[in-house]
Structure formats: C-alpha cells, structure tokens
Amino acid sequence: MTKKIDSVTLDIVKDSLMAIGNEVFYSFARTSMSPIIYETLDYACGIADSEGRLLTQGNGACGFIGLISPMIQAVIDKFGKDNMKSGDVYLINDPYMGGGSHLSDIGMMMPVFYDGEIIAFLGNKAHWSDVGGMAAGSFTTDSTEVFQEGLRFSGVKLVDAGEICRPLLDMIKANVRFPDSAEGDMWGQIASLRTGSKRIIDLCAKYGHAVVRESMVRLLDQGEILSRKRLLEFPKGSWEAEEFMDDDGHGNPVLIKVKVTITDDEFIADYSGSSPQVVSPINTGYTSLCAGAKIAYMSIIDPELVVNDGVFRPLRIIAEPGSVLQCHAPAPTSCYFESMLYATDVLWRALAPVFPEHLGAGHMLSVCSVVLSGTHQDTGVPFLIVEPTGGGWGASCTKDGEVGQFCVGDGETYNVPVEMAETRYGIRVEEYSLHTDGAGAGTFRGGSGAVRIYRAMSDNQLFTASFGRNKYPAWGTDGGADGSYNYFEIIRANGTHEGPMGITARTVLNKNDIVRMVTCTGGGYGDPHKRDVNRVAWDVRNGYITPEQAKNDYGVDVDPITFEAVRR
C-alpha cells in the first residue's frame, strides 16, 4: 500500500517536475555552442523515476519522444544502479541500444541521489554538429556501415563522481572536426543535467523523498488512466496501410507497412512485412521506430497530455528484427529519420479516415536535411551547416494546411535566421519564400512548402542532402488532391542545371554556384469543388493558386483584376 497524498500536493509536485524538465531544456539551449541546438532546438530533455520510467519530457524534437527512458534503462542494465554514484554522467549514442537514433544524437544521463539513494534520473539527447566519420556533419547519404558515421558510444561513463573522464574527452576532441563546439555542447548537456539534479534535490528537501516518489508513481498512473480512458472511446478494429519510400539510395524501393489494431486495452502498431534492412543509411533502430509511432499515438490520444511512460502503457509496437525498422549492427543509420518518419506517416495514413478530427492529410514528411561544409569567404575559417528544411503540411477537416513548417519528426524546432546564416557560413541566402505550386486542392487545401536558395561564396564547398518524399507526393484524403514533392537542384555559375533530385553526398559547390531547395505542398482535404468561393478568390489574390488552377481544380472563375469569383 502506497502512501496517500492529497491531490493538491500531487499537482504541486507534478507541476514542479514539469517545471524542472523545462528548466533543464532551456538551460541547455543557453549553454550550448552549436546553432542546431541553441537556434534549431534539435534536442530533448526528460526526467525519469528511479526505475528509468519517463515522468515528463518537454519541448524539442518530436522524433525524440520517449527516447529518454530507454536510453536511461540501457545504461542501468549495463552498469547497475548499485555501481552508480552521485555526480556520474553516462554517454550513449549507439543506434542499436535503447534510445538510439543515429550517432550524431548524443545522449547523456545522470542519476539523482537523495539521502544516499537514487531518487530519479535525468537525461538529454542532442544533435552534435559533428561526431567524426567519413563526412563533415557525420551523417551522410552514402554510408554503407555504421563505422563510417562517427564515434559510437554504447554506454560509457563520461563523468565519474563529478570528475570528467579526461582520456574520453581527449578522444572525442581528437576525432571530431569542430572540437571546441563539441566540448561546449558536451558541457552544456552536463550543466543542464546538474541544474535538474539540484532542483529535484531541492524538491525532495521541501516535500520529503517519500512524497516525491509517490507523486512520481501517481503521475505515471494518472497518464495511464487518461490514455486508457481515451482508448475506450475509440472505434475498435484493425486498419492497414503501406507506402514505398523513394528508394534505398540505390534505386530499390523500400516498403513500409503497418497494421494497427485498437482494442479496449491496447493500441497495437504491427510493422511486420516492411522491407529488410538496407545497405544505405535510411535504417532505424527499434526505439526510434517507437518514437515515430508515439507521435501518431499522442496525436489521437491527446497531444496536450504530459509525455510519460504511463501514457504509453497501452501502446505495443511490433517490428521484425533485421528489418529497415529494427536494424542490426553494422547497418548504417545516419539518415534513420527517413524510415522513422515513413513509419509515422503510414500509421497516420491508416488512421486518418478513422480520426479525421485529429489527423489530416499527408505532409512534407521528410526532415529534408542539409549538410554544407566549406570555408568562410572572408575569414578562411571552416564552417558547417547542419539543418532541416521547412515545408507544407496537409489540410484537415477544419482548416487549410500549415505553410513552411518543419516535419512532424522535428516538432518544436526552428530554422537558423538568415542574418545569422550569412554571417557564420560561407553562403548568401538568395531567396527564402513559400512554394506556391497550387497542389493539394481540397475543401481545405494543403499548406505551401518553401523555396530556399543558397549561393556559395567560396570554392570547394561540399553539399549533402536527403529530401525524402521526392517520388511519391504528399497524399490527399477524403477526396482531396495529392500535394507535391520535395526536391533540390544545383545551378552552376556557368548556367548549367543539375537535378531535380532528392539525394546527394558531398557534391562540390564552387563560388557562385547555387543550390535551390524546394519542399512540397501538403495534401488536400475534401472535395475541392466544395471549397468556399471566397476562399478560392482569396487564394488567387494572394498567389497560392493561379486563376487557371481555380478554374480547373475548384470549378471557380476568378477575375485576375477584380478577384470576383463565380462558381462555374
């Protein structure tokens, strides 16, 4: 029998834990050195109980949902709690262990002691700009095994009782291209964990460790109760969907399929039958697959719920070992996000007709990742761009799709401002605009993608990119039209064109070469001929569609001067 705690105290401690999680998150952003962390926010932080069960995880990349607890549990399994000391910090980025994604995502965890016992664990996971390997930026599109992708840490102790492991730090700095940034990001992660540890200790001192422990149990149980209550309200049955990824980098299609079953007790996502792991880096480990499925799960359970392992207790995810969604070593995983996001999308697509109030049409899907390295034209100092690209989201049953947003796996992340990019990097941003191709027609139309053009300002820059959804468009639903495609093209200084294409590795850009990156418009929702005439006229006036598209797709004649509209 656990100690009963009044609901007011429970709420105070629960909100305190969430506030601590947020403080850990923002303290890392303020102390890191890489723009992909402090500007893009490509990281996540979480608090777990003494068993490694996630209690709360705040803002950050949605693709990291639920990856903190398996990362912590993998370290617990390896070292044992009895061998941990106050002040220890452990390092883990192995794609095939708990919490793994790709080597660039460095995970750290710290036990929190109170009165000589572990009361909680803190964890964070962040994308470092470079962790070594065959290419600047470490993740590339042409690796064939994990050893080419950088340093791999299968759970090692980085800080021992508060003292940094100097040989390990020296090894890291000797094997990455930007050692100062790596060390700065490392200390930022450590500092944020220490901040969270101090706050949890203060919470225990204020309320007592027994109250805090019981509050953690209640927090998890509350998450389970709320999710199971929602599950009882859902339609029951099984639904299936499948999609082909563009290809495996060698021209071979990759099948992603799912059968989702909802009962009174379980939400089961079975990905059996998906393609075997491939020799290109689009494979993902099991825990990253789980993160992708959790995105869709949370979208229909309740996106406002606190993200914790209690909420996920009804969820069961199945994948075949050795498949592209549960790969084994030494399969490359640097572009793991492509298969993880297709796993999210195929689950989303299977359930969109069942939960139209929660799930809209298909969106840009891919991170549309860009890695660009070279030297700055003014200083000669090496630079490295590692960033996602925004695009269009699908329409829903109540509104048009969002424009120029990052994909569902990026979540609460941002672009690097143009002014900062031009100052720090050897590029000039020629254009950053909406991609208004008029695709995604519907009662509610898909959101526009984006156009971003970089001009190289120095010679011998190396451009790597992975733009998924390059061959198969964003899907429409309930009678809505499909959206468009993601792609990029290279325009040389002499005027020759290369592309459009979706994958490249270390293509050389010389001064005044241009790379033009275009992301798709999302899918439409509902019959286009049911779209309000005034909305169609507004779309034409504002350049989202042309008068010809208004006529052909929506059956509406719009005067190109007065913008008066009449249904044909």
C-alpha positions in Angstrom: 0.0 0.0 0.0 1.5 3.3 -1.1 1.1 6.5 1.0 -2.0 8.5 0.0 -1.2 12.1 -1.0 -3.8 14.8 -1.3 -4.5 16.0 -4.8 -3.2 19.5 -4.2 0.2 18.2 -3.2 0.3 15.8 -6.1 -0.4 18.7 -8.5 2.2 20.9 -6.9 4.9 18.2 -7.2 3.7 17.2 -10.7 3.9 20.7 -11.9 7.3 21.2 -10.2 8.7 18.2 -12.0 7.4 19.6 -15.4 8.9 23.0 -14.5 12.3 21.3 -13.7 12.1 19.5 -17.1 11.6 22.8 -18.8 14.4 24.4 -16.9 16.8 21.6 -17.9 15.7 22.2 -21.5 16.2 25.9 -21.6 19.4 25.8 -19.6 20.9 23.6 -22.3 19.9 25.9 -25.1 21.6 28.8 -23.2 24.8 27.0 -22.7 25.4 25.1 -25.9 27.6 26.2 -28.7 26.1 24.8 -31.9 23.3 26.6 -33.8 21.5 23.3 -34.4 21.0 23.2 -30.7 20.5 26.8 -29.5 18.7 28.0 -32.6 17.1 24.9 -34.2 16.5 23.2 -30.8 17.3 19.7 -32.2 17.4 18.1 -28.8 15.2 16.8 -25.9 15.3 16.6 -22.1 13.5 14.4 -19.7 13.1 13.2 -16.1 12.7 9.6 -15.1 11.9 7.9 -11.8 14.4 5.6 -10.1 13.5 2.7 -12.4 14.1 4.8 -15.5 10.5 5.3 -16.4 9.9 8.6 -18.1 8.0 11.1 -16.0 8.0 14.2 -18.2 9.6 15.3 -21.4 9.1 18.9 -22.6 9.6 20.7 -25.9 12.1 19.8 -28.6 12.3 17.3 -31.5 9.2 15.1 -31.6 11.4 12.4 -33.1 12.9 12.1 -29.6 9.6 11.3 -27.9 10.1 8.5 -25.5 13.7 8.0 -26.3 15.0 9.3 -23.0 13.7 6.4 -20.8 15.0 3.5 -23.0 18.4 5.3 -23.1 18.4 5.5 -19.3 17.3 1.9 -18.9 20.0 0.7 -21.2 22.6 2.4 -19.0 21.0 1.0 -15.9 21.1 -2.5 -17.4 24.7 -2.2 -18.3 26.1 -0.7 -15.1 23.5 -1.5 -12.4 22.2 1.2 -10.0 24.4 -0.1 -7.2 27.5 0.9 -9.2 26.4 4.4 -9.8 27.5 7.4 -7.7 26.3 11.0 -7.2 27.7 13.2 -9.9 28.1 10.4 -12.5 27.2 11.2 -16.1 26.9 8.5 -18.8 27.2 8.9 -22.6 25.3 6.8 -25.1 24.5 7.2 -28.9 24.5 3.6 -30.1 21.7 3.2 -32.7 21.1 -0.4 -31.7 20.7 0.2 -28.0 17.8 1.8 -26.1 17.2 5.3 -27.1 19.4 5.1 -30.2 18.7 7.1 -33.3 21.9 8.0 -35.2 25.4 8.6 -34.0 25.0 12.4 -34.2 22.4 12.3 -31.5 24.4 12.2 -28.3 22.5 11.1 -25.2 23.6 11.7 -21.6 22.0 10.6 -18.4 22.7 11.3 -14.7 21.4 9.6 -11.6 20.0 11.9 -8.9 20.7 10.9 -5.3 18.9 12.0 -2.2 19.8 10.6 1.3 22.2 8.2 -0.4 19.6 6.6 -2.7 18.7 7.2 -6.3 15.5 9.2 -6.4 15.4 9.9 -10.2 17.3 10.1 -13.4 17.8 13.0 -15.8 18.5 12.6 -19.5 19.0 14.6 -22.6 19.7 13.9 -26.2 21.1 16.4 -28.6 22.3 16.5 -32.2 26.0 17.4 -32.3 27.1 19.1 -35.5 29.9 16.6 -36.0 30.9 13.3 -34.3 33.6 12.3 -36.8 33.2 9.7 -39.6 33.7 9.9 -43.3 31.9 13.2 -43.9 31.7 16.6 -42.3 28.5 16.7 -40.3 28.8 12.9 -39.7 25.5 11.9 -41.2 25.6 11.4 -45.0 23.6 9.6 -47.7 26.2 7.2 -48.9 27.5 5.4 -45.9 27.2 1.6 -46.0 28.1 0.7 -42.4 27.9 2.4 -39.1 31.7 2.7 -38.7 31.7 5.3 -41.4 29.3 7.6 -39.5 31.4 8.6 -36.5 32.1 7.8 -32.9 29.8 5.2 -31.3 29.3 5.1 -27.5 27.5 2.0 -26.3 27.0 3.5 -22.8 30.2 4.8 -21.2 30.9 6.9 -18.1 31.8 10.4 -19.1 31.8 11.9 -15.6 32.8 9.9 -12.5 31.5 11.3 -9.2 31.7 14.9 -10.7 35.1 14.5 -12.4 35.3 14.4 -16.1 37.0 11.4 -17.8 39.8 13.3 -19.4 41.0 10.4 -21.7 37.5 10.1 -23.1 37.1 13.8 -23.6 40.5 13.9 -25.4 39.5 11.0 -27.6 36.3 12.9 -28.6 38.1 16.1 -29.4 40.7 14.3 -31.4 38.1 12.6 -33.6 35.6 15.4 -34.4 36.0 18.3 -36.9 34.9 21.0 -34.5 36.3 20.1 -31.1 35.6 23.4 -29.4 31.9 23.2 -30.4 31.7 19.5 -29.4 33.2 20.2 -26.0 31.0 23.2 -25.5 27.9 21.2 -26.3 29.1 18.4 -24.0 29.4 20.8 -21.1 26.1 22.4 -21.9 24.4 19.0 -21.6 26.2 18.2 -18.4 25.4 21.6 -16.9 21.7 21.2 -17.7 21.6 17.8 -16.0 23.3 19.3 -13.0 20.7 22.0 -12.9 17.9 19.5 -12.9 19.6 17.4 -10.3 19.8 20.4 -7.9 16.1 21.2 -8.5 15.0 17.7 -7.8 17.1 17.5 -4.6 15.5 20.8 -3.5 12.1 19.4 -4.2 12.8 16.4 -2.0 14.1 18.6 0.7 10.9 20.6 0.6 8.3 17.8 0.4 10.3 14.7 1.5 11.6 12.0 -0.7 8.6 9.7 0.1 6.2 12.3 -1.2 8.2 12.9 -4.3 8.5 9.1 -5.0 4.8 8.6 -4.5 4.0 11.6 -6.7 6.1 10.0 -9.5 4.0 6.8 -9.2 0.8 8.8 -9.3 2.0 10.8 -12.2 2.6 7.6 -14.3 -0.6 6.1 -13.1 -2.5 9.2 -14.0 -1.0 9.2 -17.5 -2.1 5.6 -17.9 -5.7 6.2 -16.6 -6.2 9.1 -19.0 -4.8 7.3 -22.0 -6.9 4.1 -21.3 -10.0 6.3 -20.8 -9.4 7.7 -24.3 -8.8 4.3 -25.7 -12.2 3.1 -24.5 -13.8 5.9 -26.5 -12.0 4.9 -29.8 -13.6 2.8 -32.6 -12.4 -0.8 -32.3 -10.9 -2.8 -35.1 -7.9 -3.1 -37.4 -6.7 -0.9 -40.2 -3.8 -1.3 -42.6 -1.7 1.0 -44.8 1.5 0.8 -46.7 3.8 3.2 -48.6 7.0 3.0 -50.5 9.9 5.2 -49.5 11.5 6.8 -52.5 14.3 4.3 -52.7 17.2 2.9 -50.7 19.8 5.2 -52.3 20.5 2.5 -55.0 17.2 2.7 -56.9 15.4 0.0 -55.0 12.0 0.8 -53.4 11.6 0.3 -49.7 8.2 -0.9 -48.4 6.9 0.4 -45.1 3.6 -1.2 -43.9 1.6 -1.3 -40.8 -1.5 -3.0 -39.3 -2.9 -1.0 -36.4 -5.3 -2.7 -34.0 -7.3 -0.9 -31.4 -9.0 -2.8 -28.6 -10.3 -1.7 -25.2 -6.9 -2.5 -23.7 -4.3 -2.0 -26.3 -3.2 0.1 -29.2 -1.0 -2.2 -31.4 1.1 -1.0 -34.3 2.5 -4.0 -36.2 5.0 -3.2 -38.9 5.7 -6.8 -39.9 6.2 -7.2 -43.6 8.3 -4.0 -44.0 11.4 -4.3 -46.1 14.6 -5.9 -44.7 17.4 -3.5 -43.6 19.3 -2.0 -46.5 22.9 -1.0 -47.2 22.1 2.7 -47.3 21.7 4.8 -44.1 17.9 5.0 -44.0 17.6 2.2 -41.5 16.3 2.9 -38.0 16.6 1.1 -34.7 13.6 -0.2 -32.8 13.4 2.6 -30.2 13.4 5.3 -32.9 10.6 3.4 -34.6 8.7 3.5 -31.3 9.3 7.3 -31.2 7.8 7.6 -34.6 4.7 5.6 -33.7 4.3 7.5 -30.5 4.0 10.8 -32.5 0.8 9.5 -34.2 -0.4 7.8 -30.9 -0.1 11.0 -29.0 -1.9 12.9 -31.7 -5.1 11.0 -31.2 -4.8 10.1 -27.5 -4.3 13.8 -26.5 -1.4 16.0 -27.7 -1.9 18.1 -24.5 -1.1 15.2 -22.2 2.2 15.2 -20.3 4.6 12.9 -22.3 5.5 10.0 -19.9 5.7 6.2 -19.9 2.3 5.9 -18.2 0.6 7.4 -21.2 2.4 4.8 -23.4 1.5 1.7 -21.3 -1.4 0.7 -23.7 0.9 1.1 -26.7 2.5 -2.0 -28.3 4.8 -1.7 -31.3 6.0 -4.7 -33.3 8.7 -4.9 -35.9 10.7 -7.8 -37.4 14.4 -8.0 -36.2 16.7 -7.2 -39.2 14.1 -5.1 -40.9 14.6 -1.5 -42.0 12.6 -0.5 -38.9 14.6 -2.7 -36.4 18.0 -2.9 -37.9 21.0 -4.7 -36.6 24.7 -3.7 -36.5 26.5 -2.7 -38.6 23.6 -1.3 -40.7 24.2 2.5 -41.3 21.6 4.8 -39.7 22.8 8.3 -40.3 19.5 9.1 -42.2 17.4 7.0 -39.9 14.8 9.7 -39.8 13.6 8.9 -43.3 12.3 5.4 -42.4 11.2 6.5 -38.9 9.1 9.3 -40.5 7.6 6.9 -43.0 6.6 4.7 -40.1 4.9 7.6 -38.6 3.2 8.6 -41.8 1.9 5.1 -42.7 0.3 4.8 -39.2 -1.1 8.3 -39.7 -2.5 7.4 -43.1 -4.1 4.2 -41.8 -5.9 6.1 -39.1 -6.7 9.4 -40.8 -10.1 8.2 -42.0 -10.9 6.9 -38.5 -9.8 10.0 -36.6 -10.5 12.9 -39.0 -10.7 15.4 -36.2 -7.1 14.6 -35.1 -5.3 13.5 -38.3 -5.2 15.5 -41.5 -3.8 14.7 -45.0 -0.1 13.9 -45.8 2.6 16.5 -45.2 6.1 17.1 -46.3 7.2 14.1 -44.2 11.0 14.4 -44.7 13.4 16.3 -42.5 14.8 17.5 -45.8 18.2 17.6 -44.2 21.0 19.7 -45.4 24.7 19.5 -44.6 27.0 22.0 -46.2 30.7 22.4 -45.3 33.5 24.7 -46.5 35.5 27.8 -45.6 34.1 31.3 -45.0 34.9 33.6 -47.8 36.1 36.4 -45.5 38.0 34.6 -42.8 39.0 31.3 -44.3 37.6 29.6 -41.1 35.9 26.3 -41.7 32.1 26.3 -41.4 29.4 23.6 -41.2 25.7 23.9 -41.8 23.5 21.1 -40.4 19.8 21.9 -40.6 16.3 20.8 -41.5 14.1 22.4 -44.1 10.5 23.6 -43.6 7.7 22.6 -45.9 3.9 22.2 -46.3 1.5 20.3 -44.1 -1.7 18.5 -45.1 -5.1 20.1 -44.7 -7.5 18.9 -42.0 -11.3 18.7 -41.8 -11.4 22.1 -40.3 -8.7 24.2 -41.9 -6.0 24.6 -44.6 -2.6 23.0 -44.0 0.2 24.9 -42.3 2.7 26.6 -44.5 6.5 26.4 -44.2 6.7 24.3 -41.1 9.2 21.6 -40.2 8.1 17.9 -40.5 6.3 16.1 -37.7 9.6 14.5 -36.5 11.2 17.9 -35.9 8.3 19.3 -33.8 9.3 22.3 -31.7 12.3 23.2 -33.8 13.2 26.3 -35.7 15.3 27.5 -38.7 18.6 29.4 -38.4 17.8 33.0 -39.1 19.0 34.3 -42.5 21.2 37.0 -40.9 23.0 34.5 -38.7 23.4 32.0 -41.5 25.0 34.7 -43.8 27.3 35.9 -41.0 28.5 32.5 -39.8 28.5 30.5 -43.0 30.1 30.9 -46.5 26.7 31.4 -48.2 24.3 34.1 -49.3 20.6 33.4 -49.0 19.3 34.4 -52.4 15.7 33.5 -51.6 13.5 32.2 -48.7 9.9 32.1 -49.8 6.8 30.0 -50.0 6.5 27.3 -52.7 3.0 28.1 -54.1 2.6 25.5 -56.7 -1.1 25.2 -56.2 -1.0 21.5 -55.4 -3.1 19.9 -52.6 -6.5 21.1 -53.8 -9.4 20.4 -51.5 -12.3 21.8 -49.5 -9.4 22.7 -47.3 -6.1 23.0 -49.3 -2.7 21.8 -48.4 -0.2 24.2 -46.9 2.5 25.6 -49.2 6.1 24.4 -49.0 9.2 26.6 -49.1 11.9 27.7 -51.5 15.4 28.3 -50.1 18.3 29.2 -52.3 21.9 29.3 -51.1 24.7 30.9 -53.2 28.2 29.5 -52.4 30.6 32.4 -51.6 33.7 30.3 -51.7 35.1 27.3 -53.7 35.1 23.6 -52.8 32.1 23.6 -50.5 30.5 20.1 -50.0 26.7 19.8 -50.2 24.9 16.7 -48.8 21.1 16.4 -48.7 18.4 13.9 -48.1 15.0 15.1 -49.3 12.5 12.2 -48.9 9.0 12.3 -50.5 10.9 13.0 -53.7 9.0 10.5 -55.9 5.7 9.9 -54.1 3.7 13.1 -53.3 2.0 14.2 -50.1 -1.3 12.3 -50.1 -4.7 13.9 -50.0 -7.6 12.4 -48.1 -11.4 12.4 -48.2 -11.4 13.4 -51.8 -8.7 16.0 -51.5 -5.9 16.1 -54.2 -2.3 15.0 -53.6 0.2 17.6 -52.8 3.6 17.8 -54.4 7.2 16.7 -54.0 10.4 17.7 -52.2 13.5 18.2 -54.3 16.6 20.3 -54.8 18.6 21.4 -57.9 22.0 22.8 -58.4 22.5 25.7 -60.8 26.2 26.2 -61.7 27.8 29.6 -62.1 28.0 28.9 -65.9 24.2 28.4 -66.0 24.1 24.6 -66.3 21.5 22.7 -64.2 21.7 19.5 -62.2 18.6 17.9 -60.9 15.9 18.0 -59.7 16.9 15.2 -57.2 16.3 14.1 -53.7 19.7 12.6 -52.6 23.3 13.6 -52.9 26.5 13.2 -51.0 29.3 15.8 -50.8 28.6 17.4 -54.2 31.2 20.2 -54.8 29.9 23.7 -55.0 32.2 26.5 -56.1 31.9 30.2 -55.8 28.6 31.5 -57.2 27.1 28.0 -57.7 23.5 27.9 -56.4 21.6 25.2 -54.7 17.8 25.6 -54.9 15.9 23.7 -52.3 12.1 23.2 -52.7 9.7 21.5 -50.3 6.3 20.2 -51.1 2.8 21.4 -50.7 0.7 19.2 -48.4 -2.2 17.1 -49.4 -5.7 18.5 -49.6 -8.8 17.5 -47.5 -12.2 17.0 -49.0 -13.8 17.7 -52.4 -12.1 20.8 -54.0 -15.5 21.8 -55.6 -16.9 22.3 -52.1 -14.3 24.9 -51.2 -15.9 28.3 -50.3 -15.8 30.5 -53.4 -14.5 33.5 -51.4 -11.6 31.3 -50.1 -10.7 30.4 -53.7 -10.7 34.1 -54.6 -8.5 34.9 -51.6 -6.1 32.1 -52.7 -5.8 33.6 -56.2 -5.4 37.2 -54.8 -2.6 36.1 -52.6 -0.8 33.9 -55.1 -1.4 30.5 -53.6 -3.1 29.3 -56.8 -3.5 30.7 -60.3 -6.8 31.6 -62.0 -6.3 28.6 -64.2 -6.0 26.3 -61.1 -9.1 27.9 -59.6 -11.0 27.0 -62.8 -9.6 23.5 -63.3 -9.2 22.3 -59.7 -12.1 24.2 -57.9 -14.5 24.9 -60.7 -14.4 28.6 -59.9 -13.8 31.5 -62.3 -11.8 34.3 -60.7 -11.3 37.6 -62.4 -7.5 38.3 -62.3 -8.0 42.0 -61.8 -11.0 42.4 -59.5 -10.8 38.9 -58.0 -14.5 38.5 -58.2 -15.3 34.8 -58.1 -18.2 32.7 -59.6 -18.8 29.0 -59.3 -18.9 27.5 -62.8 
